[in-house]
């Protein structure tokens, strides 16, 4: 099977889900228990095809699903949910929030201006690793923490789980380096459900080469056993070594 280039996929997806400052979303907005309580808007469009993705139906149907919204509207809805529930944190989830750079940066302008929230940028890091100027642009915000979600521990595992070219794995490592180079607070969250001990050790050595803080703040991530996720894994011939039922997730992973 031919492996795709996430950068080329980004360009194709952007044409569908980005319209100048507008971005497609399929859910605006909701509360949630993650990070101790956070207001979330769910976007449409991703540049990876992770087999374990809980939002794959949205990801794979960007033309059919979602509506375009201005960043001002998204912020207003996030702010409403956060004020109602007493949250101090905001995020975009669902798919990949770094697609649609102008939209994201204007949204961060609004968060920064309000001055009361922490925005947790959950990203696969591909675009930040590809283009260092993205990290530079993020560095002007004091309201942001970046959680870079690594898809596996090695280039080969990354390719197996995402279907992308193995060398694209290094965009994720470069994202962490670029963010730290520009003084942006960040940490790695690593999908370990399919990883070997040797793979994890290899990754930790690579993170240590960048900065010890990435090893100290290493977050473990595992598959949640949603029925549609488990069916996708079955069809792909993959069985997680460790996974959790959605209603029995250990507190340390919430």
Backbone as a ProteinNet text record, in pm:
[ID]
protein_1_A
[PRIMARY]
XXXXXXXXXXXXXXXXXXXXXXXXXXXXXXXXXXXXXXXXXXXXXXXXXXXXXXXXXXXXXXXXXXXXXXXXXXXXXXXXXXXXXXXXXXXXXXXXXXXXXXXXXXXXXXXXXXXXXXXXXXXXXXXXXXXXXXXXXXXXXXXXXXXXXXXXXXXXXXXXXXXXXXXXXXXXXXXXXXXXXXXXXXXXXXXXXXXXXXXXXXXXXXXXXXXXXXXXXXXXXXXXXXXXXXXXXXXXXXXXXXXXXXXXXXXXXX
[TERTIARY]
84.2	0	87.9	55.7	133.2	113.9	223	218.9	203	122.2	95.6	189.3	199.1	275.4	178.2	191.6	97	92.5	202.5	202.4	115.7	126.8	41	-105	-129.4	-266.3	-321.2	-236.8	-278.9	-331.4	-257.6	-296.4	-432.2	-455.9	-584.1	-698.7	-674.8	-778.9	-811.1	-708.9	-731.3	-829.9	-825	-915.7	-1061.3	-1081.8	-1217.5	-1266.7	-1178.4	-1223.6	-1182.8	-1106.9	-1063.4	-1110.5	-1163	-1211.3	-1169.2	-1047.5	-986.2	-974.1	-1044.9	-1036.1	-1135.8	-1222.9	-1322.2	-1265.1	-1316.7	-1277.3	-1402.2	-1403.8	-1517.2	-1511.4	-1627.1	-1644.9	-1769.9	-1770.2	-1890.4	-1960.1	-1895.1	-1958.5	-1903.3	-1994.3	-1955.7	-2060.4	-2023.3	-1904.7	-1957.1	-1867	-1907.4	-1812.1	-1859	-1772	-1715.3	-1619.2	-1560.1	-1471.1	-1445.2	-1369.8	-1219.5	-1173.5	-1029.9	-959.5	-838	-755.7	-821.6	-912.4	-981.1	-1098.1	-1133.9	-1245.4	-1202.5	-1262.3	-1219.9	-1334.2	-1343.1	-1440.8	-1378.8	-1456.1	-1401.7	-1490.7	-1427.1	-1494	-1428.3	-1507.2	-1455.1	-1452.2	-1331.1	-1311.4	-1316.3	-1318.6	-1321	-1191	-1130.6	-1013.8	-885.7	-816	-689.9	-592.1	-462.7	-358.8	-292	-349.7	-308.7	-431.6	-409.1	-518.2	-498.3	-491.3	-464.2	-574.2	-535.2	-632	-711.2	-656.3	-722.4	-803.4	-819.8	-886.6	-1032.4	-1073.4	-1212.1	-1305.8	-1248.2	-1328.3	-1306.5	-1279.8	-1245.1	-1359.8	-1483.2	-1595.5	-1599.4	-1575.4	-1568.8	-1447.5	-1333.2	-1208.1	-1219	-1287.7	-1294.4	-1407.2	-1487.4	-1599.5	-1602.5	-1492.5	-1485.8	-1578.4	-1615.1	-1706.8	-1849.7	-1885.5	-2024.8	-2056.8	-1956	-1979.5	-1927.5	-2002.8	-1956.6	-2005.5	-1982.8	-2016.9	-1899.4	-1890	-1782.7	-1818.5	-1718.4	-1737	-1615.9	-1641.2	-1534.8	-1475	-1347.8	-1287.1	-1359.1	-1418.5	-1490.6	-1609.4	-1678.5	-1793.3	-1747	-1639	-1587.1	-1545.1	-1476.7	-1434.8	-1555.3	-1655.2	-1774.9	-1839.1	-1849.4	-1911.7	-1825	-1693.8	-1604.4	-1612.1	-1614.8	-1622.7	-1753.3	-1861.4	-1991.6	-1989.3	-1936.5	-1929.5	-1836.6	-1722.5	-1624.8	-1681.2	-1747.3	-1804.2	-1916.5	-1998.2	-2110.4	-2062	-1952.5	-1904.8	-1785	-1737.7	-1626.2	-1492.3	-1478.2	-1351.8	-1253.2	-1124.9	-1018.6	-938.4	-985.5	-910.7	-1001.2	-940.9	-1011.3	-927.8	-993.9	-920.7	-1006.6	-939.9	-1005	-964.4	-1061.7	-1033.3	-1103.1	-1122.4	-1194.4	-1103.8	-1038.9	-943.5	-818.3	-750.9	-622.8	-638.8	-623.3	-650	-548	-428	-329.6	-356.5	-446.7	-491.4	-580.7	-549.3	-619.7	-547.8	-425.2	-336.8	-393.5	-448.6	-503.9	-620.5	-702.5	-815.6	-765.9	-670.5	-620.4	-554.2	-472.6	-402.1	-497.8	-600.7	-698.3	-775.2	-806.5	-872.2	-782.6	-653.5	-560.1	-548.2	-559.1	-561.2	-674.6	-790	-907	-888.4	-831.3	-804.5	-704.3	-600.1	-496.8	-555.2	-638.8	-698.7	-788	-859.2	-946.4	-863	-748.5	-653.6	-691.1	-785.2	-827.5	-820	-787.8	-790.7	-652.7	-633.6	-521.8	-577.2	-517.4	-557.4	-461.7	-514.7	-432.8	-443.1	-334.8	-331.5	-291	-389.8	-364.9	-338.2	-218.9	-179.9	-92.9	-95.7	-1.3	136.6	147.5	276.8	330.9	262.8	316.7	349.9	255.6	276.7	376.8	380.5	477	617.6	629.4	759	805.9	711.7	743.6	787.7	722.4	746.5	773.2	898.2	937.5	869.4	828	762.6	628.6	570.8	446.4	475.5	586	625.6	655.8	718.8	746.3	616.4	516.1	388.1	320	331.1	269.2	340.6	467.1	547.2	503.7	421.9	379.6	265.4	213.7	100.8	146.7	95.1	123.8	15.7	-92.2	-209.7	-206.1	-94.2	-96.5	-2.8	-48	37.5	11.1	118.5	104	129.9	32.4	42.8	62.5	184	215.1	191.9	93.6	54.9	130.6	230.2	311.3	240.7	234.5	162.9	260.7	287.4	383.8	520.7	614.8	746.5	859.7	833.9	936.6	875.4	958.1	903.7	821.2	865.6	793.4	657.3	654.6	528.3	433.7	486.7	409.2	342.8	418.4	365.9	258.5	280.3	182.9	49.8	56.5	-64.1	-135	-59.8	-118.2	-132.1	-53.8	-51.4	35.2	99.7	184	325.7	403	543	617	701.4	770.9	849.9	911.9	996.4	917	785.3	702.4	697.2	735.6	743.1	831.5	935.9	1032.1	975.4	868.2	801.1	752.9	708.6	656.5	767.7	882.3	996.2	1044	1047.3	1088.3	994.4	865.6	769.7	807.9	842.9	882.7	1008.8	1103.9	1226.9	1197.5	1118.2	1085.5	1013.8	920.1	845.5	938.9	1024.8	1118.9	1216.8	1261.3	1352.7	1291.3	1159.7	1090	1028	1057.7	1011.3	864.9	805.5	664.2	650.7	570.2	549.1	484.5	543.8	491.6	535.4	470.7	514.2	466.5	530.9	487.9	386.6	283.5	188.9	199.1	235	274.3	178.5	123.8	39.7	126.7	103.9	187.5	114.6	-10.1	-87.3	-27.5	55	108.7	261.3	319.5	464.8	536.8	660.4	748.1	830.2	888.8	977.6	1095.5	1146.4	1260.7	1223.5	1102.1	1056.9	1045.4	989.7	975.9	1113.1	1206.3	1341.1	1408.8	1388.2	1445.9	1389.8	1258.2	1195.8	1245.8	1254.4	1302.5	1443.8	1525.1	1661.2	1658.6	1566.9	1554.2	1502.1	1408.1	1355.4	1462.6	1544.3	1652.4	1753.1	1774.4	1865.1	1812.9	1682.2	1622.7	1627.8	1572.1	1572	1521.9	1587.1	1548.8	1405.4	1354.7	1219.7	1115.6	1144	1048.6	1038.2	1145.9	1144.3	1074.1	1101.3	1041.1	890.3	841.7	698.5	632.1	693.2	644.1	508.1	405.6	270.1	237.6	188.7	148.3	3.7	-21.5	-154.1	-189.8	-315.2	-355.7	-491	-518.2	-644.1	-760.7	-868.3	-994	-1084.8	-1147.2	-1216.1	-1358.2	-1370.4	-1498.9	-1525.9	-1649.7	-1678.4	-1630.6	-1650.7	-1610.7	-1458.5	-1387.3	-1240.3	-1190.6	-1247.9	-1204.5	-1234.4	-1343.9	-1377.2	-1275.7	-1234.9	-1134.1	-1001.8	-964.7	-841.5	-849.8	-966.2	-984.9	-966.1	-1027.1	-1015.9	-872.4	-797	-657.5	-563.3	-617.5	-534.7	-444.6	-487.6	-408.8	-481.2	-406.8	-462.3	-377.2	-437	-358	-310.1	-187.1	-132.6	-196.6	-227.9	-294	-402	-523.2	-632.3	-729.1	-819.5	-911	-1053.1	-1149.2	-1289.3	-1316.8	-1397.5	-1423	-1476.9	-1546.9	-1603.3	-1513.7	-1396.7	-1304.2	-1162.1	-1152.4	-1023.4	-957.9	-836.3	-768.3	-757.4	-766.5	-765.4	-642.3	-529.1	-405.4	-406.4	-503.4	-511.3	-624.3	-684	-795.2	-746.8
-119.4	0	124.7	222.7	345.7	430.7	477.6	562.5	709	783	921.5	1017.5	1137.3	1246.3	1336.5	1349.8	1432.1	1578.3	1630.3	1769.5	1785.4	1692.1	1696.4	1674.9	1587.2	1564.8	1691.4	1762.4	1887.6	1984.4	1999	2092.4	2055.7	1926.7	1881.7	1905.4	1876.2	1891.2	2038.1	2123.4	2267.2	2324.4	2277.3	2327.2	2296.2	2194.4	2152.1	2216	2227	2265.3	2406	2476.5	2612.5	2708.1	2822.8	2926.4	3061.5	3104.9	3224.7	3209.3	3290.9	3279	3177.7	3125.4	3029.1	2888	2805.7	2664.7	2581.8	2461.9	2372.7	2308	2303.5	2233.6	2146.8	2038.4	1955.5	1959	2022.9	2034.5	2159.1	2248.9	2374.2	2407.6	2417.5	2364.6	2275.3	2206.8	2112.2	2121.8	2071.9	2060.2	1920.1	1899.6	1767.1	1757.2	1634.4	1609.9	1612.1	1610.6	1604.8	1726.5	1706.3	1812.2	1874.2	1802.6	1856.6	1946.4	1953.2	2034.9	2129.6	2115.3	2197.1	2215.8	2336	2363.9	2328.7	2257.2	2200.8	2228.9	2268.6	2274.3	2169.3	2097.2	1986.5	2024.1	2022.6	2065.1	1947.1	1981.1	1882.2	1893.8	1778.3	1777.4	1741.3	1637.8	1595.2	1555.9	1565.4	1530.3	1397.1	1319.9	1182.1	1093.1	964.1	866.4	755.1	792.9	696.8	591.2	466.8	357.8	353.5	410.6	407.3	533.8	621.3	750.1	731.5	800	790.4	876.1	967.5	1058.5	1034.5	909.3	878	904.8	888.1	912.4	1057.9	1148.6	1290.9	1317.4	1266.2	1285.3	1243.4	1132.6	1075.9	1132.3	1221.4	1280.5	1432.8	1500.5	1645	1728.5	1677.8	1753.1	1746.5	1634.2	1609.7	1658.8	1659.6	1687.4	1824.9	1895.3	2019.8	2145.8	2259.4	2391.1	2484.6	2588.9	2686.6	2789.6	2821.6	2923.1	3015.2	3141	3236.7	3209	3242.7	3221.2	3297.1	3412.2	3489	3410.1	3339.4	3259.6	3142	3076.6	2963.1	3008.9	3120.8	3169.2	3203.5	3267.2	3302.8	3178.4	3070.7	2948.2	2879.9	2877.8	2820.1	2899.3	3029.3	3116.5	3093.7	3076.2	3051.8	2923.5	2815.4	2687.1	2697.8	2761.4	2773	2853.5	2964.5	3047.5	2974.3	2902.6	2829.7	2719.6	2653.7	2538.5	2569.2	2690.4	2728.8	2676.5	2653.8	2604.7	2719.5	2685.5	2780.8	2738.1	2633.6	2579.6	2561.5	2582.1	2569.9	2485	2424.8	2350	2330.7	2294	2240.9	2095.1	2007.4	1864.3	1809.3	1677.7	1614.5	1573.3	1670.8	1645	1729.1	1781	1850	2002	2068.9	2213.1	2303.5	2253.1	2340.2	2360	2281	2306	2429.9	2527.4	2655.2	2747.9	2782.1	2858.8	2995.3	3066.5	3200	3191.8	3090.7	3071.6	3047.7	2956.8	2923.7	3044.1	3116.9	3230.3	3341.2	3366.3	3468.2	3422.7	3293.8	3241.3	3260.9	3232.9	3252.9	3400.3	3489.3	3632.7	3665	3605.8	3630.4	3571.8	3452.5	3390.2	3474	3518.3	3599.4	3731.2	3791	3918.9	3904.5	3792.8	3771.5	3755.6	3687.7	3683.2	3596.3	3506.3	3424	3274	3235.6	3094.3	3043.6	2912	2840.6	2763.6	2784.1	2709.6	2593	2471.5	2351.7	2311.1	2330.4	2296	2150.4	2066.2	1924.2	1904.7	1861.5	1853	1731.5	1682.3	1576.1	1632.9	1765.4	1829.4	1835.4	1774.1	1764.2	1902	1994.3	2124.5	2210.2	2196.9	2272.7	2219.6	2090.4	2031.3	2059.6	2073.2	2100.4	2245.3	2335.9	2479.2	2544.3	2577.1	2632.3	2765.4	2836.8	2965.4	2949.2	2829.6	2805.1	2813.9	2754.9	2765.2	2910	2982	3125	3201.6	3176.5	3245.7	3211.1	3086.9	3045.9	3106.4	3141.8	3189.2	3325.3	3397.2	3529.6	3521.6	3401.2	3384.3	3330.6	3389.6	3340	3244.1	3232.2	3155.7	3011	2965	2836.8	2733.4	2609.1	2492.9	2393.6	2340.8	2251.4	2106.8	2023.2	1879.7	1811	1766.8	1703.4	1553.2	1502.8	1362.4	1280.1	1205.8	1121.6	989.5	952.2	830.4	713.8	656.9	548.1	598.1	504.7	535.6	534.3	484	475	513.1	545.2	574.3	459.4	336.6	220.1	203.5	221.9	209.9	323.2	442.8	558.2	528	471.5	439.8	331.9	231.7	124.5	179	272.6	323	431.8	504.8	618.2	596.5	504.6	485.1	585.6	675.5	778.7	727.7	803.8	770.6	768.2	668.2	657.4	782.4	845.5	961	1080.1	1081	1189.6	1187.6	1075.7	1066.7	1177	1212	1309.6	1451.2	1477.9	1607	1624.6	1515.6	1524.6	1557.7	1494.6	1527.2	1669.9	1709	1845.1	1948.8	1914.6	2007.1	2038.7	1937.1	1957.8	2044.6	2016.7	2096.3	2240.7	2260.4	2395.7	2474.9	2411.1	2478	2518.7	2428	2460.6	2569.1	2565.1	2667.5	2806.5	2813.5	2942.4	2968.7	2883.4	2907.3	2879.3	2793.2	2758.8	2637.7	2649.6	2540	2422	2302.8	2186.2	2057.5	1947.4	1815.1	1710.5	1592.8	1485.5	1393.3	1354.6	1251.6	1139.6	1019.3	914.8	795.7	759.8	640.8	517.2	444.7	330.3	197.1	195.9	71.6	-37.2	0.9	-96.6	-103.5	-41.3	-22.4	-132.8	-155.7	-247	-168.3	-239.5	-176.2	-111.1	-178.7	-125.7	2.2	3.6	122.6	241.6	218.8	327.8	378.9	288.6	329.6	410.1	369.5	443.5	585	596.7	728.2	815.9	760	838.2	889.7	809.9	855.6	971.9	968.5	1077.2	1204.7	1188.5	1304.5	1365.7	1280.4	1328.5	1410.8	1373.1	1449.6	1591	1606.7	1739.5	1819	1762.4	1830.2	1732.7	1732.5	1641.4	1664.3	1785.6	1815.3	1730.7	1691.7	1609.9	1469.2	1420.6	1289.8	1301.4	1409.8	1430.2	1449.6	1506.4	1535	1442.9	1329.6	1228	1176.3	1189.9	1145.1	1018.6	917.9	794	804.4	754.8	759.5	619.5	577.6	443.3	446.7	343.8	331	317.1	390	372.5	283.1	186.1	78.6	115.7	222.9	252.6	144.2	97.5	-12.1	13.7	136	164.2	164.7	204.7	202.1	58.7	-24.9	-164.6	-238	-201.6	-263.9	-223.7	-97.5	-52	-124.6	-142.3	-213.3	-359.3	-420.6	-561.1	-575.6	-484.3	-490.5	-468.4	-390.4	-363.1	-472.2	-569	-676.6	-631.8	-529.2	-476.2	-499.2	-542.1	-563.3	-488.2	-393	-317.4	-405.1	-380.3	-451.9	-402.2	-273.2	-210.7	-118.7	-126.8	-37.8	-29.7	69.4	91.4	114.1	58.6	85.7	232.6	300	443.4	479.3	385.8	414.2	365.5	313.5	265.5	315	440.3	500.5	542	499.3	539.1	690.7	742.1	886.3	953.8	885.6	948.7	975.4	916.7	938.8	1032.9	1098.1	1190.3	1334.1
0	0	0	-85.3	-94.7	29.9	86.5	204.8	161.7	233.7	197.3	271.4	218.4	277.8	354	486.7	563.5	521.3	467.5	423.2	299.5	205.7	87.6	125.3	221.4	267.6	333.1	408.8	469.9	364.9	255.5	150.4	92	74.4	19.6	118.1	245.1	347.3	370.7	368.6	390.8	289.4	167.8	64.6	96.6	179.6	213.9	343.8	445.1	579.7	622.5	539	572.5	463.9	508.6	416.8	473.5	436.5	492	643.7	722	868.1	924.3	841.8	887.8	886.4	978	987.3	1011.4	959.7	980.8	1119	1184.1	1312.1	1303.1	1380.3	1384	1518.9	1619.1	1750.9	1819.4	1858.3	1923.5	2028.1	2152.4	2220.7	2332.5	2401.7	2506.1	2624.1	2738.6	2854.5	2861.7	2950.2	2963.9	3085.3	3129.1	3251.5	3231.1	3106	3080.4	3139.1	3184.2	3244.1	3367.7	3428.6	3544.6	3510.4	3383.6	3336.6	3226.6	3107.5	2994	2895.6	2837.3	2733	2598.1	2514.6	2391.7	2271.7	2160.9	2030.7	1941.9	1865.2	1784.5	1636.6	1579.2	1440.6	1343.5	1215.6	1107.7	1027.5	996.2	909.7	980.9	929.8	989.2	878.9	910.8	813.7	845.6	938.4	962.5	954.5	938.5	927.3	1030.2	1155.9	1263.7	1270.2	1275.7	1275.7	1405.8	1514.9	1644.9	1672.5	1574	1595.2	1635.3	1742.1	1788.3	1703.4	1623.2	1541.9	1392.3	1356.2	1217.4	1120.4	1163	1072.5	1028.7	1122.7	1090	1001.4	1042.3	969	823.1	799.3	664.6	579.4	635.8	560.7	576.4	547.4	572.3	484.9	367	281.5	334	389.1	429.1	569.9	657.7	799.4	837.1	920.5	979.4	910.5	979.1	928.4	952.2	870.5	884.5	992.2	1074.9	1178.8	1185.1	1216.5	1242.6	1380.6	1402.6	1534	1645.4	1613.5	1715.6	1769.8	1681.1	1724.6	1810.7	1768.5	1845.9	1984.9	1992.3	2123.7	2210.5	2152.8	2228.7	2289.6	2211.2	2260.3	2366.7	2344.9	2445.7	2575.7	2563.7	2680.8	2756.6	2684.7	2748.6	2830.7	2770.6	2841.1	2961.8	2943.9	3052.9	3169.1	3141	3248.6	3320.7	3245.6	3305.9	3399	3362.4	3439.1	3528.2	3524.1	3608.9	3561.2	3430.7	3375.6	3355.3	3359.4	3328.4	3206.2	3136.1	3023.1	2900.8	2783.4	2656.2	2561.6	2462.2	2359.8	2235.9	2125.8	2006.2	1995.5	1976.7	1967.6	1843.6	1841	1730.6	1617.1	1553.1	1445.7	1472.6	1370.8	1390.9	1388.9	1503.7	1512.4	1444.9	1411.4	1347.3	1198.5	1142.1	1004.6	1007.2	923.2	929.7	1025.9	991.3	1080.6	1117.1	1017.7	1045.8	1143.5	1127.7	1219.1	1361.8	1377.5	1510.5	1576	1502.3	1561.9	1601.9	1522.6	1562.3	1685.9	1693.7	1814.1	1936.5	1920.2	2031.5	2068.6	1971.1	2001.5	2098.6	2074	2158.3	2298.6	2304.8	2435	2512.8	2445	2510	2562.3	2482.8	2519.6	2642.6	2652.6	2768.3	2895.7	2885.2	2995.6	3113.4	3097.9	3212.5	3185.7	3061.4	3025.4	2981.9	3002.8	2942.4	2823.5	2706.1	2587.5	2568.9	2572.7	2553.7	2406.9	2335.6	2193.4	2178.5	2149.7	2126.2	1977.5	1943.6	1803.6	1777.2	1654	1617.8	1584.8	1577.9	1562	1420.7	1325.8	1189.9	1131.5	1138.2	1075.6	1151.2	1282.3	1362.9	1339.8	1315.8	1286.9	1145.6	1054.4	914.4	894.1	964.6	945.5	1080.6	1106.3	1236.3	1265.7	1161	1184.6	1256.8	1251.4	1325.5	1475.9	1519.8	1660.5	1697.4	1606.1	1629.5	1651.3	1568	1582.1	1714.3	1757.5	1883.9	2005	1986.3	2100	2152.5	2077.7	2124.9	2225.8	2248	2339.4	2474.8	2580.2	2715.9	2763.8	2684.6	2728	2681.4	2624.1	2553.4	2614.3	2612.5	2639.4	2526.3	2466.6	2351.8	2393.1	2366.6	2391.5	2256.2	2230	2101.7	2114.2	2040.9	2050.4	1947	1993	1905	1879.3	1753.7	1714.6	1710.4	1826.3	1836.5	1876.2	1884.5	1939.4	1837.4	1718.2	1614.3	1479.2	1379.9	1247.2	1189.9	1211.6	1158.7	1226.6	1357	1430.4	1391.6	1377.8	1332	1198	1105.6	973.6	979.6	1063.4	1080.9	1133.3	1227	1292.3	1213.2	1130.9	1059.8	910.1	855.2	710.8	637.8	711.2	650.9	627.8	551.8	529.7	663.1	686.8	815.9	852.7	753.6	783.9	837.6	817.2	870.2	1022.3	1082.9	1229.1	1285.4	1212.7	1264.2	1267.2	1192.3	1206.9	1350.5	1411	1546.9	1646.8	1630.5	1716.5	1690.2	1563.5	1530.1	1589.6	1598.7	1658.6	1802.6	1878.5	2017.2	2025.1	1938.9	1936.5	1898.3	1794.3	1750.5	1858.7	1925.5	2032.4	2147	2187.7	2295.7	2252.3	2127.7	2076.7	2086.1	2070.5	2078.7	2215.9	2311.3	2447.8	2470.3	2387	2402.2	2494.4	2596.3	2691.6	2620.2	2634.5	2562.9	2632.3	2592.9	2638.3	2537.7	2535.4	2445.5	2512.9	2437.8	2481.4	2378.2	2421.3	2327	2331.5	2214.2	2203.4	2221.7	2331.1	2367.2	2360.2	2316	2315.8	2228.9	2132	2037.3	2043.5	2145.2	2149.4	2225.9	2185.2	2257.6	2359.4	2452.4	2549.8	2478.8	2377.2	2302	2226.7	2172	2100.8	2193.3	2310.6	2407.8	2450.9	2475	2514.8	2405.1	2278.8	2166	2161	2178.2	2174.4	2288.7	2407	2521.1	2496.5	2430.3	2400.7	2301.5	2205.3	2109.4	2176	2266.5	2339.3	2428.3	2488.1	2574.2	2494.3	2369.2	2283.5	2259.6	2261.8	2241.7	2370.7	2477.9	2608.5	2714.3	2827.6	2935.9	2983	2970.3	3017.5	2944.8	2820.8	2745	2800.6	2859.7	2925.6	3060.5	3130.8	3262.6	3254.2	3143.1	3127.5	3023.8	3000.1	2907.1	2953.8	2869.1	2902.2	2825.4	2894.3	2830.1	2783.4	2662.7	2603.3	2553.4	2575.2	2535.7	2465.6	2388.8	2315.6	2413.3	2382.3	2455.4	2371.6	2436	2365.6	2320.4	2245	2183.3	2078.6	2066.2	1973	1830.9	1780.3	1642	1628.4	1735.3	1732.7	1729.6	1814.5	1821.3	1690.7	1624.5	1496.2	1389.5	1390	1293.9	1317.4	1442.2	1474.2	1430.6	1450.9	1410.9	1260.7	1185.4	1039.5	993.6	1070.3	1035	1084.9	1160	1213.5	1326.6	1401	1512.1	1643.8	1743.4	1875.6	1977.4	2049	2146	2260.9	2303.1	2418.7	2547.5	2550.3	2663.9	2609.3	2665	2627.3	2744	2739.1	2850.7	2800.5	2873.3	2845.4	2875.4	2793.5	2814.6	2952.2	3016.8	3148.9	3263.3	3226.5	3330.4	3303.7	3265.9	3238.3	3370.5	3396.4	3520.5	3531.2	3652.7	3674.9	3617.2	3617.3	3570	3419.9	3345.9	3202.5	3162.8	3262.7	3237.1	3255
[MASK]
++++++++++++++++++++++++++++++++++++++++++++++++++++++++++++++++++++++++++++++++++++++++++++++++++++++++++++++++++++++++++++++++++++++++++++++++++++++++++++++++++++++++++++++++++++++++++++++++++++++++++++++++++++++++++++++++++++++++++++++++++++++++++++++

